[in-house]
């Protein structure tokens, strides 16, 4: 399975080289610049946007804070614990190794950035991630690239994350949530659970999506 994933990834990164970059509206809260030939998988609770740029893969995931895994975030401390838990669960599910992490202040809001190393087939990848909880939505922005090309891809990676625009008027109050007052787990544990779920669904979604894309290209 790992070799199949690697082959599909390599095939499509080569064929999607040099796309035109556009500003993409994630929703009313966020905008970001991505290649124009992106793919979307949208469900009631989660939306995944995939785009290939040069030798990198861009992933944008939006998940609504509803259902059994909905988190109650009463204050900034809960928010930061949620972020930390998400990072731990996400990396664990992908058998990755944490490289660095930091909390980011942007437009009056608290975001969380982390990078980790993971393998796909025979390729060692550097994966950079930015997480934002806002208006009862969790936003995950990721940029995957070959670890061996981290210097060549540095500008592309930085341009992607720096292009993020957040609508004006939000404060920390918009990052709190009381949607699941009956929860028994703390915010870290819930973040960990959500991070693991996202990791598993992410890999499965990428494999299925790449197979479909390759089939379409072959048929043409």
Backbone as CSV, one residue per row, in Angstrom:
resi,resn,N_x,N_y,N_z,CA_x,CA_y,CA_z,C_x,C_y,C_z
1,UNK,0.829,-1.211,0.000,0.000,0.000,0.000,0.866,1.265,0.000
2,UNK,1.928,1.266,0.810,2.790,2.446,0.881,3.454,2.719,-0.463
3,UNK,3.869,1.644,-1.172,4.510,1.818,-2.469,3.522,2.371,-3.487
4,UNK,2.264,1.931,-3.414,1.221,2.435,-4.312,1.009,3.921,-4.083
5,UNK,0.917,4.326,-2.817,0.717,5.741,-2.482,1.862,6.575,-3.039
6,UNK,3.083,6.100,-2.853,4.253,6.832,-3.333,4.227,6.999,-4.846
7,UNK,3.900,5.934,-5.551,3.850,5.969,-7.017,2.800,6.956,-7.510
8,UNK,1.622,6.920,-6.901,0.552,7.837,-7.294,0.947,9.281,-7.023
9,UNK,1.539,9.512,-5.863,1.954,10.866,-5.489,2.984,11.408,-6.473
10,UNK,3.977,10.577,-6.798,5.024,10.992,-7.727,4.448,11.296,-9.102
11,UNK,3.552,10.443,-9.584,2.939,10.612,-10.901,2.224,11.953,-11.006
12,UNK,1.460,12.295,-9.996,0.633,13.492,-10.077,1.397,14.766,-9.786
13,UNK,2.428,14.712,-8.928,3.203,15.922,-8.677,3.950,16.330,-9.939
14,UNK,4.387,15.354,-10.722,5.066,15.669,-11.974,4.092,16.301,-12.968
15,UNK,2.889,15.768,-13.066,1.929,16.213,-14.068,1.186,17.493,-13.695
16,UNK,1.298,17.934,-12.462,0.626,19.162,-12.051,1.625,20.304,-11.838
17,UNK,2.796,20.190,-12.438,3.840,21.200,-12.264,3.441,22.527,-12.906
18,UNK,3.729,23.631,-12.209,3.585,24.952,-12.788,2.166,25.434,-12.992
19,UNK,1.272,25.152,-12.071,-0.103,25.626,-12.216,-0.229,27.117,-11.889
20,UNK,-1.277,27.730,-12.411,-1.596,29.111,-12.088,-2.133,29.182,-10.656
21,UNK,-1.688,30.183,-9.910,-2.106,30.360,-8.521,-3.269,31.354,-8.454
22,UNK,-4.297,30.998,-7.689,-5.464,31.865,-7.523,-5.764,32.032,-6.037
23,UNK,-6.599,33.009,-5.713,-7.061,33.152,-4.331,-8.318,32.315,-4.156
24,UNK,-8.272,31.386,-3.218,-9.380,30.458,-2.986,-10.108,30.850,-1.705
25,UNK,-11.433,30.927,-1.777,-12.258,31.247,-0.615,-12.627,29.957,0.093
26,UNK,-12.019,29.709,1.251,-12.335,28.512,2.026,-13.777,28.597,2.530
27,UNK,-14.106,29.724,3.114,-15.478,30.061,3.517,-15.495,31.553,3.816
28,UNK,-16.513,32.039,4.499,-16.594,33.471,4.791,-15.509,33.933,5.759
29,UNK,-14.829,32.986,6.405,-13.817,33.339,7.404,-12.410,33.440,6.837
30,UNK,-12.093,32.600,5.844,-10.701,32.482,5.387,-10.581,32.463,3.866
31,UNK,-9.448,32.996,3.403,-9.058,32.911,2.000,-7.577,32.559,1.947
32,UNK,-7.167,31.879,0.865,-5.755,31.504,0.729,-5.443,31.274,-0.738
33,UNK,-4.184,31.387,-1.120,-3.782,31.195,-2.507,-3.343,29.760,-2.750
34,UNK,-3.949,29.130,-3.771,-3.630,27.754,-4.137,-3.661,27.614,-5.660
35,UNK,-3.135,26.517,-6.208,-3.227,26.281,-7.656,-4.688,26.185,-8.098
36,UNK,-4.973,26.654,-9.303,-6.362,26.724,-9.759,-6.996,25.354,-10.015
37,UNK,-6.211,24.346,-10.307,-6.764,23.015,-10.581,-6.817,22.175,-9.307
38,UNK,-7.619,22.612,-8.361,-7.737,21.899,-7.097,-8.912,20.930,-7.150
39,UNK,-8.929,19.999,-6.200,-10.000,19.017,-6.083,-10.661,19.170,-4.719
40,UNK,-11.983,19.000,-4.647,-12.716,19.142,-3.391,-13.517,17.882,-3.095
41,UNK,-13.423,17.426,-1.852,-14.303,16.378,-1.357,-15.080,16.980,-0.195
42,UNK,-16.390,17.087,-0.342,-17.217,17.805,0.623,-18.289,16.876,1.202
43,UNK,-18.336,16.807,2.553,-19.388,16.067,3.239,-20.088,17.033,4.184
44,UNK,-21.033,16.535,4.956,-21.771,17.401,5.869,-20.880,17.966,6.970
45,UNK,-19.883,17.197,7.402,-19.067,17.610,8.538,-17.644,17.994,8.160
46,UNK,-17.197,17.638,6.959,-15.795,17.858,6.620,-15.617,18.155,5.134
47,UNK,-14.717,19.088,4.850,-14.372,19.407,3.468,-12.856,19.327,3.317
48,UNK,-12.418,18.625,2.265,-10.991,18.488,2.004,-10.686,19.030,0.620
49,UNK,-9.743,19.954,0.552,-9.285,20.515,-0.717,-7.861,20.038,-0.955
50,UNK,-7.602,19.448,-2.128,-6.269,18.969,-2.490,-5.790,19.721,-3.729
51,UNK,-4.513,20.094,-3.709,-3.922,20.764,-4.870,-2.436,20.436,-4.926
52,UNK,-1.922,20.256,-6.130,-0.507,19.958,-6.317,0.193,21.195,-6.871
53,UNK,1.364,21.486,-6.304,2.148,22.630,-6.775,3.611,22.220,-6.797
54,UNK,4.253,22.347,-7.971,5.632,21.911,-8.151,5.764,20.480,-7.614
55,UNK,6.615,20.249,-6.625,6.764,18.917,-6.047,6.098,18.805,-4.690
56,UNK,5.110,19.647,-4.436,4.437,19.651,-3.145,2.949,19.363,-3.259
57,UNK,2.391,18.944,-2.150,0.960,18.677,-2.055,0.347,19.606,-1.009
58,UNK,-0.698,20.339,-1.395,-1.420,21.227,-0.491,-2.717,20.550,-0.068
59,UNK,-2.993,20.592,1.225,-4.230,20.039,1.777,-4.876,21.077,2.684
60,UNK,-6.164,21.312,2.471,-6.925,22.235,3.309,-8.143,21.479,3.821
61,UNK,-8.224,21.316,5.119,-9.318,20.557,5.715,-10.136,21.462,6.625
62,UNK,-11.434,21.431,6.442,-12.352,22.172,7.307,-13.313,21.186,7.943
63,UNK,-13.411,21.218,9.260,-14.280,20.284,9.970,-15.144,21.043,10.970
64,UNK,-16.440,20.761,10.962,-17.365,21.413,11.883,-17.265,20.793,13.269
65,UNK,-17.379,21.623,14.280,-17.272,21.182,15.667,-18.630,20.684,16.153
66,UNK,-19.038,19.514,15.639,-20.326,18.942,15.997,-20.168,17.445,16.258
67,UNK,-21.196,16.839,16.804,-21.170,15.397,17.034,-20.473,15.007,18.322
68,UNK,-20.148,13.726,18.440,-19.569,13.188,19.667,-18.184,13.740,19.965
69,UNK,-17.454,14.139,18.914,-16.098,14.643,19.130,-16.045,16.168,19.221
70,UNK,-17.196,16.804,19.316,-17.223,18.270,19.448,-16.511,18.673,20.740
71,UNK,-15.696,19.688,20.652,-14.911,20.127,21.804,-15.529,21.345,22.472
72,UNK,-15.502,21.345,23.797,-15.871,22.536,24.548,-14.590,23.292,24.874
73,UNK,-14.486,24.506,24.399,-13.303,25.330,24.624,-13.756,26.596,25.350
74,UNK,-13.491,26.644,26.648,-14.022,27.722,27.483,-13.094,28.923,27.589
75,UNK,-11.825,28.721,27.301,-10.860,29.822,27.453,-9.619,29.540,26.596
76,UNK,-8.675,30.464,26.631,-7.465,30.330,25.819,-6.667,29.078,26.200
77,UNK,-6.623,28.753,27.477,-5.899,27.566,27.929,-6.465,26.309,27.289
78,UNK,-7.793,26.189,27.252,-8.430,25.042,26.599,-8.080,24.992,25.116
79,UNK,-8.054,26.153,24.476,-7.757,26.228,23.042,-6.355,25.714,22.752
80,UNK,-5.380,26.148,23.535,-4.004,25.725,23.316,-3.826,24.232,23.594
81,UNK,-4.534,23.723,24.590,-4.492,22.283,24.885,-5.126,21.492,23.737
82,UNK,-6.199,22.026,23.163,-6.847,21.381,22.018,-5.865,21.273,20.855
83,UNK,-5.152,22.367,20.569,-4.168,22.360,19.499,-3.080,21.308,19.749
84,UNK,-2.564,21.287,20.967,-1.495,20.345,21.309,-1.979,18.905,21.157
85,UNK,-3.198,18.647,21.611,-3.756,17.310,21.491,-3.932,16.911,20.042
86,UNK,-4.417,17.845,19.224,-4.597,17.567,17.796,-3.264,17.182,17.165
87,UNK,-2.239,17.947,17.449,-0.914,17.667,16.886,-0.428,16.278,17.284
88,UNK,-0.567,15.935,18.563,-0.089,14.634,19.038,-0.844,13.482,18.368
89,UNK,-2.170,13.588,18.290,-2.967,12.529,17.676,-2.725,12.410,16.185
90,UNK,-2.585,13.544,15.528,-2.398,13.562,14.080,-1.071,12.914,13.691
91,UNK,-0.007,13.314,14.353,1.309,12.762,14.039,1.373,11.281,14.389
92,UNK,0.744,10.910,15.499,0.724,9.507,15.905,0.054,8.637,14.847
93,UNK,-1.059,9.094,14.296,-1.804,8.298,13.315,-1.043,8.132,12.006
94,UNK,-0.110,9.040,11.724,0.644,8.990,10.480,2.070,8.493,10.685
95,UNK,2.345,7.993,11.899,3.679,7.476,12.235,4.768,8.502,11.959
96,UNK,4.470,9.759,12.294,5.423,10.828,12.041,6.294,11.147,13.238
97,UNK,7.218,12.062,13.039,8.117,12.521,14.093,8.112,14.041,14.113
98,UNK,7.764,14.627,15.246,7.679,16.083,15.375,9.053,16.731,15.184
99,UNK,9.081,17.800,14.376,10.308,18.564,14.145,10.295,19.859,14.955
100,UNK,9.204,20.614,14.833,9.085,21.848,15.621,7.623,22.241,15.740
101,UNK,7.356,23.157,16.644,5.985,23.621,16.882,6.032,25.019,17.496
102,UNK,4.974,25.792,17.267,4.872,27.104,17.892,3.440,27.624,17.787
103,UNK,3.041,28.415,18.773,1.765,29.104,18.709,1.969,30.394,17.932
104,UNK,1.005,30.727,17.090,1.126,31.876,16.201,0.009,32.869,16.497
105,UNK,0.360,34.136,16.632,-0.621,35.198,16.794,-0.846,35.859,15.436
106,UNK,-2.089,35.856,14.966,-2.405,36.459,13.669,-3.763,37.133,13.728
107,UNK,-3.781,38.415,13.461,-5.029,39.190,13.430,-5.849,39.028,14.707
108,UNK,-5.165,38.983,15.839,-5.845,38.888,17.126,-6.285,37.490,17.511
109,UNK,-5.924,36.490,16.705,-6.331,35.109,16.969,-5.118,34.236,17.282
110,UNK,-5.381,33.082,17.897,-4.341,32.121,18.237,-4.391,30.962,17.236
111,UNK,-3.292,30.753,16.532,-3.145,29.629,15.625,-2.006,28.752,16.128
112,UNK,-1.856,27.593,15.537,-0.823,26.656,15.971,-0.129,26.073,14.755
113,UNK,1.190,26.167,14.738,1.982,25.684,13.621,2.897,24.550,14.090
114,UNK,2.986,23.490,13.293,3.945,22.437,13.608,4.404,21.757,12.324
115,UNK,5.577,21.157,12.400,6.149,20.427,11.270,6.568,19.043,11.738
116,UNK,6.436,18.072,10.848,6.827,16.716,11.206,7.344,15.965,9.988
117,UNK,8.098,14.927,10.270,8.637,14.060,9.232,7.805,12.780,9.180
118,UNK,7.450,12.339,7.980,6.731,11.083,7.804,7.164,10.484,6.472
119,UNK,6.949,9.197,6.313,7.346,8.540,5.072,6.125,8.174,4.235
120,UNK,6.294,8.223,2.929,5.278,7.772,1.982,5.986,6.873,0.989
121,UNK,5.784,5.558,1.143,6.533,4.624,0.322,7.998,4.712,0.672
122,UNK,8.838,5.023,-0.308,10.274,5.139,-0.087,10.693,6.585,0.152
123,UNK,9.745,7.496,0.116,10.074,8.914,0.222,9.870,9.443,1.631
124,UNK,10.882,10.153,2.133,10.769,10.843,3.417,10.228,12.236,3.149
125,UNK,9.138,12.594,3.811,8.488,13.879,3.554,8.533,14.795,4.762
126,UNK,8.659,16.077,4.482,8.506,17.112,5.490,7.102,17.667,5.324
127,UNK,6.316,17.651,6.392,4.937,18.117,6.327,4.733,19.262,7.306
128,UNK,4.374,20.407,6.766,4.136,21.589,7.584,2.640,21.804,7.755
129,UNK,2.229,22.140,8.952,0.802,22.206,9.267,0.474,23.458,10.069
130,UNK,-0.642,24.075,9.749,-1.154,25.226,10.493,-2.599,24.936,10.873
131,UNK,-2.917,25.058,12.164,-4.252,24.733,12.662,-4.900,25.984,13.248
132,UNK,-6.169,26.175,12.929,-6.941,27.300,13.461,-8.326,26.820,13.848
133,UNK,-8.716,27.098,15.087,-10.093,26.836,15.529,-10.799,28.182,15.574
134,UNK,-11.895,28.316,14.802,-12.585,29.597,14.683,-14.039,29.376,14.306
135,UNK,-14.934,30.044,15.006,-16.360,29.975,14.690,-16.867,28.526,14.626
136,UNK,-16.452,27.713,15.594,-16.859,26.302,15.679,-16.444,25.478,14.470
137,UNK,-15.340,25.871,13.853,-14.733,25.095,12.776,-13.254,24.900,13.071
138,UNK,-12.742,23.721,12.742,-11.308,23.473,12.807,-10.765,23.504,11.387
139,UNK,-9.775,24.379,11.159,-9.140,24.502,9.845,-7.720,23.946,9.936
140,UNK,-7.384,23.052,9.029,-6.040,22.478,8.990,-5.450,22.729,7.613
141,UNK,-4.368,23.470,7.556,-3.665,23.745,6.308,-2.360,22.969,6.330
142,UNK,-2.116,22.161,5.296,-0.898,21.371,5.261,-0.181,21.517,3.932
143,UNK,1.148,21.461,4.001,1.986,21.469,2.805,2.974,20.314,2.934
144,UNK,2.825,19.313,2.046,3.707,18.146,2.045,4.746,18.305,0.944
145,UNK,5.992,17.949,1.233,7.065,18.065,0.260,8.145,17.026,0.566
146,UNK,8.941,16.624,-0.428,10.063,15.723,-0.148,11.030,16.403,0.816
147,UNK,11.445,15.693,1.851,12.359,16.283,2.835,13.671,16.683,2.183
148,UNK,14.058,15.938,1.149,15.309,16.224,0.450,15.262,17.528,-0.338
149,UNK,14.038,18.063,-0.560,13.885,19.294,-1.334,13.417,20.471,-0.474
150,UNK,13.597,20.381,0.833,13.083,21.422,1.718,13.670,22.798,1.421
151,UNK,14.911,22.854,0.967,15.502,24.155,0.654,14.940,24.718,-0.643
152,UNK,14.808,23.852,-1.660,14.257,24.295,-2.946,12.790,24.699,-2.827
153,UNK,12.059,24.054,-1.920,10.629,24.294,-1.777,10.298,25.339,-0.714
154,UNK,11.295,25.893,-0.076,11.077,26.797,1.050,10.193,27.982,0.684
155,UNK,10.465,28.623,-0.437,9.704,29.807,-0.835,8.263,29.444,-1.163
156,UNK,8.065,28.322,-1.863,6.712,27.881,-2.208,5.915,27.618,-0.936
157,UNK,6.542,26.945,0.016,5.904,26.647,1.296,5.535,27.922,2.042
158,UNK,6.477,28.843,2.125,6.240,30.102,2.850,5.164,30.941,2.173
159,UNK,5.161,30.967,0.855,4.154,31.748,0.132,2.748,31.215,0.388
160,UNK,2.626,29.893,0.463,1.317,29.293,0.726,0.769,29.736,2.073
161,UNK,1.520,29.547,3.134,1.028,29.875,4.467,0.872,31.384,4.691
162,UNK,1.776,32.167,4.126,1.694,33.613,4.320,0.537,34.241,3.552
163,UNK,-0.021,33.503,2.574,-1.139,34.041,1.788,-2.477,33.926,2.515
164,UNK,-2.501,33.270,3.671,-3.743,33.111,4.426,-4.286,34.465,4.868
165,UNK,-5.560,34.710,4.551,-6.236,35.934,4.962,-7.441,35.588,5.826
166,UNK,-7.521,36.222,6.999,-8.630,35.996,7.917,-9.540,37.219,7.891
167,UNK,-10.833,36.994,7.789,-11.780,38.117,7.768,-11.628,38.955,9.037
168,UNK,-11.878,40.232,8.914,-11.690,41.152,10.034,-12.820,41.037,11.067
169,UNK,-12.499,41.461,12.274,-13.518,41.556,13.317,-13.535,40.414,14.310
170,UNK,-12.715,39.376,14.086,-12.709,38.246,15.005,-11.798,38.508,16.207
171,UNK,-12.145,37.927,17.345,-11.330,37.993,18.549,-11.251,36.596,19.149
172,UNK,-10.578,36.485,20.280,-10.469,35.195,20.953,-11.843,34.629,21.292
173,UNK,-12.820,35.489,21.524,-14.177,35.018,21.834,-14.736,34.146,20.713
174,UNK,-14.317,34.409,19.487,-14.779,33.625,18.346,-14.071,32.277,18.242
175,UNK,-13.090,32.047,19.126,-12.368,30.777,19.136,-12.798,29.882,20.296
176,UNK,-13.817,30.310,21.016,-14.343,29.517,22.112,-15.580,28.762,21.643
177,UNK,-15.914,27.680,22.342,-17.076,26.885,21.961,-17.670,26.203,23.181
178,UNK,-18.999,26.198,23.239,-19.714,25.535,24.329,-20.749,24.568,23.755
179,UNK,-20.381,23.963,22.608,-21.327,23.111,21.884,-21.484,21.728,22.495
180,UNK,-20.578,21.350,23.386,-20.645,20.000,23.958,-20.364,20.066,25.457
181,UNK,-21.267,20.660,26.197,-21.078,20.862,27.631,-21.032,19.547,28.407
182,UNK,-21.529,18.456,27.808,-21.570,17.179,28.511,-20.325,16.330,28.271
183,UNK,-19.344,16.866,27.567,-18.161,16.072,27.266,-17.447,15.638,28.555
184,UNK,-16.895,14.425,28.542,-16.170,13.903,29.694,-14.654,14.004,29.519
185,UNK,-14.192,14.186,28.278,-12.765,14.322,28.015,-12.351,15.781,28.061
186,UNK,-11.110,16.043,28.456,-10.627,17.418,28.436,-10.292,17.816,27.006
187,UNK,-9.978,19.092,26.797,-9.775,19.592,25.432,-8.560,18.947,24.766
188,UNK,-7.532,18.604,25.539,-6.358,17.943,24.956,-6.746,16.560,24.412
189,UNK,-7.480,15.799,25.210,-7.871,14.441,24.804,-8.778,14.470,23.582
190,UNK,-9.694,15.442,23.533,-10.560,15.559,22.370,-9.763,15.953,21.137
191,UNK,-8.821,16.884,21.310,-7.963,17.270,20.201,-7.165,16.085,19.686
192,UNK,-6.677,15.257,20.604,-5.909,14.062,20.243,-6.770,13.101,19.418
193,UNK,-7.990,12.890,19.877,-8.908,11.995,19.161,-9.201,12.504,17.758
194,UNK,-9.491,13.795,17.649,-9.791,14.384,16.348,-8.574,14.317,15.429
195,UNK,-7.392,14.581,15.983,-6.173,14.524,15.187,-5.924,13.143,14.610
196,UNK,-6.177,12.085,15.397,-6.001,10.713,14.915,-7.006,10.387,13.814
197,UNK,-8.246,10.803,14.018,-9.276,10.546,13.009,-8.922,11.235,11.695
198,UNK,-8.502,12.488,11.774,-8.136,13.235,10.577,-6.994,12.560,9.836
199,UNK,-5.998,12.078,10.588,-4.848,11.449,9.961,-5.233,10.231,9.155
200,UNK,-6.058,9.366,9.719,-6.478,8.145,9.035,-7.346,8.455,7.817
201,UNK,-8.286,9.385,7.974,-9.156,9.745,6.859,-8.376,10.438,5.754
202,UNK,-7.362,11.184,6.150,-6.565,11.927,5.188,-5.852,10.994,4.229
203,UNK,-5.176,9.990,4.766,-4.450,9.043,3.925,-5.408,8.290,3.015
204,UNK,-6.520,7.826,3.564,-7.497,7.093,2.769,-8.051,7.978,1.654
205,UNK,-8.372,9.210,1.988,-8.919,10.128,0.991,-7.931,10.441,-0.111
206,UNK,-6.655,10.579,0.233,-5.634,10.864,-0.767,-5.483,9.705,-1.730
207,UNK,-5.429,8.489,-1.200,-5.271,7.311,-2.053,-6.437,7.195,-3.032
208,UNK,-7.666,7.281,-2.513,-8.850,7.163,-3.371,-8.881,8.285,-4.405
209,UNK,-8.593,9.504,-3.952,-8.612,10.650,-4.858,-7.582,10.541,-5.965
210,UNK,-6.388,10.081,-5.643,-5.341,9.956,-6.648,-5.666,8.864,-7.654
211,UNK,-6.217,7.766,-7.174,-6.599,6.688,-8.089,-7.652,7.174,-9.087
212,UNK,-8.629,7.928,-8.597,-9.681,8.455,-9.477,-9.103,9.425,-10.499
213,UNK,-8.194,10.299,-10.046,-7.593,11.275,-10.950,-6.772,10.599,-12.037
214,UNK,-5.986,9.590,-11.640,-5.174,8.884,-12.626,-6.071,8.149,-13.635
215,UNK,-7.155,7.545,-13.149,-8.078,6.855,-14.043,-8.663,7.823,-15.072
216,UNK,-9.024,9.025,-14.624,-9.588,10.018,-15.535,-8.562,10.428,-16.595
217,UNK,-7.287,10.624,-16.150,-6.256,11.046,-17.090,-5.966,9.957,-18.117
218,UNK,-5.975,8.689,-17.646,-5.709,7.576,-18.570,-6.838,7.448,-19.593
219,UNK,-8.080,7.600,-19.141,-9.236,7.474,-20.031,-9.236,8.558,-21.100
220,UNK,-8.696,9.731,-20.735,-8.652,10.801,-21.728,-7.602,10.526,-22.799
